[in-house]
Amino acid sequence: MRTVFRSTPFLAIVTCLLWSTAFFTVKIGLQYTNPLHFAGIRFMLSGLLLMIFFLNFRKYAGQVVIHWKFILKVAVLQTGILYFLFYKGIDMVPANIAAVISGAGPLFVSLLAHFFLRNERLSLLKGISITLGIIGIILISADRFSLKLKEAREFWGIMILVLANISSSMGNIVVAGSKKRDVNPVVLNSVQLFIGGLMLYLLSLFMEGPVSGPRPFLYYASLFWLVCISAVAYTIWFGLIRRSGVKVSELNVWKFMIPVFGAIFSWILLPDEYPETIVVMGMIIITLALLLLYHTVVKKAFFTVKQNIMEWWH
């Protein structure tokens, strides 16, 4: 049973399910505060939480001193830029659309990995998959497009989320391409979350102004859940990326779950959101593109999951 719970497919599925809950949770929190302020508080608390639970502070500090340049690079890409764009984007679009667009992230990872990683070359099938995914994004974006700037809020929100995907992809590539495999993933995640959160919080003071006043229970509940997601999910993911023999593009295949479950959770739990034909079509196209992109890996991954389940059952 321990083997099942520690396997790469199982941990990847758990991580993606956790991430899929973030879209509606962020939307709940944004009802009571500003985007960058909310993001900054979330990630600073996440970093501090991991720092406290690491316990060995001498080893923690030593890792930071040795790997500070690498950690800073990840913090800027994976938290600072990514969530600056993500929170700005999701504030402008419904949570289910944000889930679908963000869920196309693996397509961008595959595209950019071709240029930055030696063993991640594009094939004809990958090119078709990426094209199909882009068609899905264009379909949703065109439905939100308007020549009037004020009425094009959702369209520009989608474009910002696309930029967030690019930043996230570069963050994955930086972690996967680094030779610094001796850096502890908990330390890496803790420090990069805190630094990225601090960047976002300071930006919020200049761009949004200070936030004060009492907030309802829902705000604190959403913040608590998002802090836990950041602390747990990213630590697991960074650990998986840095496992020997794991390819970043193959690991990202499990992210096809994020747009599906992210949209479903939003439709169920947010009163103002419901399935729209165009969004559902875009979600189906992007999901098919992801499955096509990793069709051989999908078979292998699900076969591994089946074996793990059988092992656990017996």
C-alpha positions as CSV (number, residue, x, y, z in Angstrom):
1,M,0.0,0.0,0.0
2,R,2.9,2.4,0.8
3,T,4.2,1.8,-2.7
4,V,0.8,2.9,-4.2
5,F,0.6,6.1,-2.2
6,R,4.2,7.0,-3.1
7,S,3.9,6.2,-6.8
8,T,4.3,9.1,-9.3
9,P,0.8,8.6,-10.9
10,F,-1.0,8.6,-7.5
11,L,0.8,11.7,-6.2
12,A,0.3,13.5,-9.5
13,I,-3.5,12.7,-9.5
14,V,-3.8,14.0,-5.9
15,T,-1.9,17.2,-6.7
16,C,-4.0,17.9,-9.8
17,L,-7.3,17.3,-7.8
18,L,-6.0,19.8,-5.2
19,W,-5.2,22.4,-7.8
20,S,-8.6,22.0,-9.4
21,T,-10.3,23.2,-6.2
22,A,-8.3,26.5,-6.3
23,F,-10.4,28.2,-9.0
24,F,-13.7,28.4,-7.1
25,T,-11.9,29.0,-3.8
26,V,-10.0,32.0,-5.2
27,K,-13.3,33.4,-6.6
28,I,-14.8,33.1,-3.1
29,G,-11.9,35.0,-1.5
30,L,-11.8,37.7,-4.2
31,Q,-15.3,38.8,-3.2
32,Y,-13.8,40.3,0.0
33,T,-10.4,41.6,-1.1
34,N,-8.1,42.7,-3.9
35,P,-6.4,40.1,-6.2
36,L,-2.7,40.8,-5.5
37,H,-3.3,41.4,-1.8
38,F,-5.1,38.0,-1.6
39,A,-2.3,36.2,-3.5
40,G,0.5,37.8,-1.5
41,I,-1.0,36.8,1.9
42,R,-1.7,33.3,0.6
43,F,1.8,32.5,-0.6
44,M,3.6,34.2,2.3
45,L,1.6,32.1,4.8
46,S,2.2,29.0,2.7
47,G,5.9,29.5,2.7
48,L,5.9,30.1,6.5
49,L,3.8,27.0,7.1
50,L,6.3,24.8,5.3
51,M,9.2,26.6,7.0
52,I,7.7,25.7,10.4
53,F,7.1,22.1,9.6
54,F,10.6,21.5,8.1
55,L,11.9,21.6,11.7
56,N,15.7,21.4,10.9
57,F,16.3,25.1,10.6
58,R,20.1,24.8,10.3
59,K,19.7,22.5,7.3
60,Y,17.0,24.8,5.9
61,A,19.2,27.9,6.1
62,G,22.2,26.0,4.6
63,Q,20.1,25.0,1.6
64,V,18.9,28.6,1.1
65,V,22.4,29.9,1.2
66,I,23.7,27.4,-1.3
67,H,20.8,27.5,-3.8
68,W,19.5,31.1,-3.4
69,K,20.0,32.0,-7.0
70,F,18.0,29.0,-8.3
71,I,15.3,29.5,-5.6
72,L,15.0,33.2,-6.5
73,K,14.6,32.3,-10.2
74,V,11.8,29.8,-9.4
75,A,10.1,32.3,-7.1
76,V,10.0,35.0,-9.8
77,L,8.6,32.6,-12.5
78,Q,6.5,30.1,-10.6
79,T,4.9,32.4,-8.0
80,G,5.7,36.1,-8.7
81,I,4.9,36.4,-12.4
82,L,2.6,33.4,-12.6
83,Y,0.2,34.4,-9.8
84,F,0.4,38.1,-10.6
85,L,-1.1,37.1,-14.0
86,F,-3.3,34.3,-12.6
87,Y,-5.0,36.5,-10.0
88,K,-5.5,39.4,-12.4
89,G,-6.9,37.0,-15.0
90,I,-9.3,35.1,-12.7
91,D,-10.6,38.3,-11.3
92,M,-11.8,39.1,-14.9
93,V,-13.4,35.8,-15.9
94,P,-15.7,33.1,-14.4
95,A,-13.9,30.4,-12.4
96,N,-14.9,27.6,-14.8
97,I,-13.3,29.5,-17.8
98,A,-10.2,30.1,-15.7
99,A,-10.0,26.4,-15.0
100,V,-10.3,25.5,-18.7
101,I,-7.7,28.0,-19.9
102,S,-5.2,27.2,-17.1
103,G,-5.8,23.5,-17.7
104,A,-4.2,24.0,-21.1
105,G,-0.9,24.6,-19.4
106,P,0.7,21.2,-20.4
107,L,0.4,22.2,-24.1
108,F,2.5,25.3,-23.4
109,V,5.0,23.1,-21.4
110,S,5.4,20.8,-24.3
111,L,5.8,23.6,-26.8
112,L,8.4,25.5,-24.7
113,A,10.2,22.4,-23.6
114,H,11.0,21.8,-27.3
115,F,13.2,24.9,-27.3
116,F,14.7,24.6,-23.8
117,L,15.1,20.9,-23.0
118,R,17.2,18.5,-25.1
119,N,15.1,15.4,-24.6
120,E,11.7,17.1,-25.1
121,R,11.4,17.5,-28.9
122,L,8.2,18.2,-30.7
123,S,6.8,15.6,-33.1
124,L,4.0,15.9,-35.7
125,L,1.5,14.4,-33.2
126,K,2.5,16.9,-30.5
127,G,2.2,19.8,-33.0
128,I,-1.3,18.6,-33.9
129,S,-2.2,18.4,-30.2
130,I,-0.9,21.9,-29.4
131,T,-2.8,23.3,-32.5
132,L,-6.0,21.6,-31.3
133,G,-5.6,23.0,-27.8
134,I,-5.0,26.5,-29.2
135,I,-8.2,26.1,-31.2
136,G,-10.1,25.3,-28.0
137,I,-8.7,28.5,-26.4
138,I,-9.5,30.6,-29.4
139,L,-13.1,29.2,-29.4
140,I,-13.7,30.3,-25.8
141,S,-11.8,33.7,-26.3
142,A,-13.8,34.6,-29.5
143,D,-17.0,34.1,-27.6
144,R,-15.8,36.7,-25.1
145,F,-14.3,39.1,-27.7
146,S,-15.7,42.6,-28.0
147,L,-14.4,45.7,-29.8
148,K,-15.4,47.8,-26.9
149,L,-12.8,47.7,-24.2
150,K,-15.2,47.8,-21.3
151,E,-17.1,44.8,-22.7
152,A,-14.0,42.9,-23.5
153,R,-13.0,42.3,-19.9
154,E,-13.4,38.5,-20.1
155,F,-11.4,38.3,-23.3
156,W,-8.5,40.2,-21.9
157,G,-8.7,38.0,-18.7
158,I,-8.3,35.0,-20.9
159,M,-5.3,36.5,-22.6
160,I,-3.7,37.2,-19.2
161,L,-4.3,33.6,-18.2
162,V,-2.6,32.4,-21.3
163,L,0.5,34.5,-20.3
164,A,0.2,32.8,-16.8
165,N,0.4,29.4,-18.5
166,I,3.6,30.5,-20.3
167,S,5.2,31.7,-17.0
168,S,4.2,28.4,-15.3
169,S,5.7,26.4,-18.1
170,M,9.0,28.2,-17.8
171,G,9.0,27.6,-14.1
172,N,8.5,23.8,-14.7
173,I,11.3,23.8,-17.2
174,V,13.7,25.7,-14.9
175,V,13.1,23.1,-12.2
176,A,13.3,20.1,-14.5
177,G,16.4,21.4,-16.4
178,S,18.3,22.3,-13.3
179,K,21.2,20.1,-12.2
180,K,20.7,21.1,-8.6
181,R,18.9,17.9,-7.6
182,D,20.3,18.1,-4.1
183,V,18.0,21.0,-3.1
184,N,15.2,19.8,-0.8
185,P,11.8,20.3,-2.5
186,V,10.3,21.5,0.7
187,V,12.9,24.1,1.2
188,L,12.6,25.1,-2.5
189,N,8.9,25.4,-2.3
190,S,8.8,27.2,1.1
191,V,11.3,29.9,0.2
192,Q,10.0,30.5,-3.4
193,L,6.4,30.7,-2.1
194,F,7.4,33.3,0.6
195,I,9.5,35.4,-1.8
196,G,6.9,35.3,-4.5
197,G,4.2,36.1,-2.0
198,L,6.2,39.0,-0.6
199,M,6.6,40.4,-4.2
200,L,2.9,40.2,-4.8
201,Y,2.0,41.8,-1.5
202,L,4.4,44.7,-2.1
203,L,3.0,45.2,-5.6
204,S,-0.5,45.2,-4.1
205,L,0.4,48.1,-1.9
206,F,1.4,50.2,-4.9
207,M,-1.2,49.0,-7.4
208,E,-4.3,48.3,-5.2
209,G,-3.6,50.2,-1.9
210,P,-3.8,48.8,1.6
211,V,-6.7,46.5,2.6
212,S,-8.3,46.8,6.0
213,G,-11.5,46.0,7.8
214,P,-13.2,42.8,9.1
215,R,-14.0,40.0,6.7
216,P,-16.5,37.1,6.9
217,F,-15.7,33.5,7.7
218,L,-15.8,32.5,4.0
219,Y,-12.8,34.7,3.3
220,Y,-10.6,33.1,6.0
221,A,-11.9,29.6,5.0
222,S,-10.9,30.1,1.4
223,L,-7.5,31.6,2.4
224,F,-6.8,28.6,4.7
225,W,-7.6,26.1,2.0
226,L,-5.5,27.9,-0.6
227,V,-2.6,28.1,1.8
228,C,-2.8,24.4,2.3
229,I,-3.0,23.7,-1.4
230,S,0.1,25.9,-2.1
231,A,2.1,24.3,0.7
232,V,1.2,20.7,-0.1
233,A,0.6,20.6,-3.9
234,Y,3.7,22.4,-5.0
235,T,6.0,20.5,-2.7
236,I,4.7,17.2,-4.1
237,W,4.9,18.5,-7.6
238,F,8.5,19.8,-7.4
239,G,9.5,16.5,-5.7
240,L,7.9,14.5,-8.6
241,I,9.6,16.7,-11.3
242,R,13.0,16.1,-9.7
243,R,12.5,12.3,-9.5
244,S,15.0,10.4,-11.6
245,G,13.6,9.2,-14.9
246,V,10.5,11.5,-14.7
247,K,10.0,13.8,-17.8
248,V,8.3,17.1,-17.2
249,S,6.0,16.7,-20.2
250,E,5.0,13.2,-19.2
251,L,4.2,14.3,-15.6
252,N,2.1,17.1,-16.9
253,V,-0.2,14.6,-18.6
254,W,-2.2,14.4,-15.4
255,K,-3.1,18.1,-15.6
256,F,-5.8,17.2,-18.1
257,M,-7.9,16.6,-14.9
258,I,-7.6,20.2,-13.8
259,P,-9.8,21.9,-16.4
260,V,-12.4,19.1,-16.1
261,F,-12.7,19.0,-12.3
262,G,-12.0,22.8,-11.9
263,A,-14.9,23.6,-14.1
264,I,-17.2,21.0,-12.5
265,F,-16.4,22.2,-9.0
266,S,-17.1,25.8,-10.1
267,W,-20.5,24.9,-11.7
268,I,-21.5,23.0,-8.5
269,L,-20.3,25.3,-5.8
270,L,-20.6,28.8,-7.3
271,P,-24.2,30.1,-7.7
272,D,-23.5,32.4,-10.6
273,E,-21.7,29.9,-12.8
274,Y,-23.2,27.2,-15.0
275,P,-22.2,25.1,-18.0
276,E,-22.1,27.2,-21.2
277,T,-22.0,25.4,-24.6
278,I,-18.9,27.2,-25.9
279,V,-17.0,26.7,-22.6
280,V,-17.9,23.0,-22.5
281,M,-16.9,22.6,-26.2
282,G,-13.6,24.4,-25.5
283,M,-13.0,22.2,-22.4
284,I,-13.6,19.0,-24.4
285,I,-11.3,20.1,-27.2
286,I,-8.5,21.1,-24.8
287,T,-8.9,17.8,-22.8
288,L,-8.8,15.8,-26.1
289,A,-5.7,17.8,-27.1
290,L,-4.0,16.9,-23.8
291,L,-4.9,13.2,-24.1
292,L,-3.7,13.1,-27.7
293,L,-0.5,14.9,-26.8
294,Y,0.3,12.2,-24.2
295,H,-1.6,9.2,-25.7
296,T,1.2,6.7,-25.2
297,V,2.0,8.1,-21.7
298,V,-1.7,8.0,-20.9
299,K,-1.9,4.2,-21.6
300,K,1.3,3.7,-19.6
301,A,0.1,5.9,-16.7
302,F,-3.3,4.2,-16.4
303,F,-1.8,0.8,-16.7
304,T,0.5,1.7,-13.8
305,V,-2.5,3.0,-11.8
306,K,-4.3,-0.3,-12.5
307,Q,-1.4,-2.3,-11.3
308,N,-1.1,-0.1,-8.1
309,I,-4.8,-0.6,-7.4
310,M,-4.6,-4.3,-7.9
311,E,-1.6,-4.4,-5.6
312,W,-3.4,-2.5,-2.9
313,W,-6.5,-4.6,-3.3
314,H,-4.6,-7.8,-2.7
